Amino acid sequence: MKGSGSLKELVELLVKSLVDRTEDVSVEKMENSGSILLEVSVHPDELGKVIGRQGRIIKAIRTLVRSCAPPGKKVLVELVEE
């Protein structure tokens, strides 16, 4: 993955593949000098699908995104309620 713009697209693709209401998925990117924050919003009824049992799915998404991060950048993926 090149650049942080594609990180947003990666997270959006992964989350949309998990939920039924894809139109309610949004990913907001906030960036500063040392980190990138990706805030993921889904329909409240589908939060469990993104979190997974014992948080396994969201942990896997976070691990994948961190592995694709640009050098020297810390990437955070957070779920937010609409």
Secondary structure as GFF3:
##gff-version 3
##sequence-region A 1 82
A	DSSP	alpha_helix	5	18	.	.	.	ID=ss1
A	DSSP	three_ten_helix	22	24	.	.	.	ID=ss2
A	DSSP	beta_strand	26	31	.	.	.	ID=ss3
A	DSSP	beta_strand	35	42	.	.	.	ID=ss4
A	DSSP	three_ten_helix	44	46	.	.	.	ID=ss5
A	DSSP	alpha_helix	47	51	.	.	.	ID=ss6
A	DSSP	three_ten_helix	53	55	.	.	.	ID=ss7
A	DSSP	alpha_helix	56	67	.	.	.	ID=ss8
A	DSSP	beta_strand	74	81	.	.	.	ID=ss9
###
